[in-house]
């Protein structure tokens, strides 16, 4: 991964993410989730997302329905849809997230439930 120049990266309690590209109408991230960890159950007012699994196995909750995705599979997360991803594999989960909309700030995350007590 050192051969890439990321625009931004951040460590989170569940893993880390890297911003690969950031434009006015879309943002692309590489997201890595540690084994047994999951992101908050959340939604966004200003963006939709498309997730494509690159490595590992993902359990995705989308509006209270569960989906299991493997490498090469994708799922669309519509704006205002409640969603969460969990690493259910034995190794790191890596996926590419393409955000589309008119705002991509981290303050557009509305957390419903969070394993790390974030608001």
ChimeraX attribute file (.defattr): number of C-alpha atoms within 10 A of each C-alpha:
attribute: neighborCount
match mode: 1-to-1
recipient: residues
	/A:1	5
	/A:2	5
	/A:3	5
	/A:4	7
	/A:5	10
	/A:6	15
	/A:7	11
	/A:8	12
	/A:9	14
	/A:10	10
	/A:11	10
	/A:12	12
	/A:13	12
	/A:14	19
	/A:15	18
	/A:16	15
	/A:17	21
	/A:18	18
	/A:19	18
	/A:20	18
	/A:21	14
	/A:22	15
	/A:23	10
	/A:24	10
	/A:25	12
	/A:26	17
	/A:27	19
	/A:28	18
	/A:29	21
	/A:30	21
	/A:31	20
	/A:32	22
	/A:33	25
	/A:34	19
	/A:35	18
	/A:36	14
	/A:37	17
	/A:38	22
	/A:39	21
	/A:40	23
	/A:41	21
	/A:42	19
	/A:43	23
	/A:44	22
	/A:45	15
	/A:46	16
	/A:47	23
	/A:48	21
	/A:49	21
	/A:50	16
	/A:51	22
	/A:52	20
	/A:53	21
	/A:54	18
	/A:55	17
	/A:56	20
	/A:57	24
	/A:58	25
	/A:59	17
	/A:60	23
	/A:61	16
	/A:62	20
	/A:63	16
	/A:64	12
	/A:65	9
	/A:66	13
	/A:67	12
	/A:68	13
	/A:69	18
	/A:70	16
	/A:71	15
	/A:72	10
	/A:73	14
	/A:74	16
	/A:75	15
	/A:76	14
	/A:77	22
	/A:78	18
	/A:79	16
	/A:80	15
	/A:81	16
	/A:82	20
	/A:83	22
	/A:84	21
	/A:85	23
	/A:86	21
	/A:87	23
	/A:88	20
	/A:89	16
	/A:90	11
	/A:91	14
	/A:92	19
	/A:93	26
	/A:94	24
	/A:95	25
	/A:96	22
	/A:97	24
	/A:98	21
	/A:99	22
	/A:100	20
	/A:101	15
	/A:102	14
	/A:103	17
	/A:104	20
	/A:105	9
	/A:106	8
	/A:107	8
	/A:108	14
	/A:109	17
	/A:110	16
	/A:111	17
	/A:112	13
	/A:113	14
	/A:114	14
	/A:115	12
	/A:116	12
	/A:117	8
	/A:118	9
	/A:119	10
